[in-house]
Amino acid sequence: MHVLTARLFETIVEPDASSILHVFLLSVLCGVLYFPYLGSTAFFDKGEPREALAVQDIVRRGEWLFPLKRATDIPSKPPLFHWSAASVSKVMGRLDEFTTRLPSAFYATLGVIVIYLFGRNLFGAQIALLGGGILATTLIYTNQALTARVDMTLCFFMTLSLVIFYSLYRQILTGGFWYYVFYIALGIGVLAKGPLGILLPGLVIGSFLALKKRWDLVSKLFFHPGVILTLLLVAGWYGIALTRGGEDFMDRQLLQENIERFAGGSGHSHPVYYYITYLFSQGLPWSLFLPFLLWGWFKQSLLSDDDTLFLKLWFVAMFAFFSISMGKRPVYLLPLYPALSLLMAVWFYKHDTVSARETVLYRSVAMLAGLLAVLLLIISVGAMWNHDPGWFFAPIESVLKPKDRANLLLVKNSLAAFGASFTAISLVSSLLWLSLSQCLWAARLRPATYRLILISILSAFVSRGIVIPVIAEARSYRPFMEQVEQRIKPGDKLYLFGESFNSDSVVFYHGRPIETIDQSPEAIAAKIGPGNNYIIMTKQTWAEIQDYDRSLPAPVFSSMSTGQEGDASLVMIQTRG
């Protein structure tokens, strides 16, 4: 992919000193935001270890064509992300959180560079640089760049295919080579997350060509020889998968993950307006200006500018599709943010004149920024006064639920460990928010963008470097499994019992599949005693087993961690064969 990005760089943009500098700056920004945190957090939710098990199957068993979870279960997604993570793990000689997450950070960085190259040719170097910066620091994009999930892989190849299409349309890219690259990108996108890899780019492209009444291009794209490449990529892997997985694969990946999720929700059903709030929350901090951007669209002629029209359709078509779909999750919105980032950058640079009404609105946002600056300043001064960086949690601790209160205590203790460092970060953040407030009060929008990028870098450090690792350590089964691995000797057997917890991370940290016992609690109780078999279960299940015999020996280990929901601590008991 880096070779293709370099080819795009050479073709779309004249490689002068400024473009090289901008690509370097954006790469450094992504490097600061993403890569230091890839290995700082243990797996503690159900999503990351689920994908990591398919990666583990490739690395341990060498099953590249049709990787499975636990060597038996069909994954819910095609294997492009898993291939990427397994390749990294093979090269680095280890399989862990860092190597499993690295492809997401890599594709995220490439996506930022591709958007810069695209935006530079359409709108100029400064707008493109800001667009790349906005994308890199948008909350949902940053989160997915640090997550071992398939969504960032899909987002990159969707972005690449749409950028290549429009570059061909505008004749920025010329020659038959790029048509074939376009179709290859579409095919690879399908291998990232299924038919969406073609459906969503096709929806955007079809909407654009229909509005422009370019039926000639519709025919050209549909009957181009490159279509064969897409079909070969898609049909090749899906054919192998159907041969290997049969009816189970058809039901899992094609029916449940696509048709049922779109038509029935498949456990994620929400109303059509569900994404409105998430469009703002996932787009922070830049969504502070989204209402102004959307209002500006209503005052413009839709068809006056091909470049912004294409980006608007990219945004609107995807948002409409996901809103209509019954199955909804906030992360599904990720592929529309590359377009939105460029549109936001264009708005910042071309919004030179400010009306009296807009000034009032900007000052409303400025007051919010100012209040946050004052709050951070109070936190900083209070920490310096009483030498307790987490003192400000005390007023809200009593109103939280027990699980949230436990997480709050962990974060508070973590902040205390950072001490003066956290206080200094809080103070700097306060000054940045105050400076942002001053810029917005004076309607100086472009200087405000630089403050937001710096604020995003500091926020990433606090959340990814301080807060989330502490919560993860409290919920992850990694420390427990490290104890288990030290206890188990060659020849010992390890089993799982009970279905009241998600055991994917347990299996991942064990490094190989673990057999699940299907017996009654009474039968398990009868086997407990000295032996070379061990069983992992929840404390709740262990309490049920104790009801059969109160004289049973204590578990070998008990976990301090509580699982992804905070309610599933584990024990390991020893049993006879």
Disulfide bonds with the S-S distance in Angstrom:
none
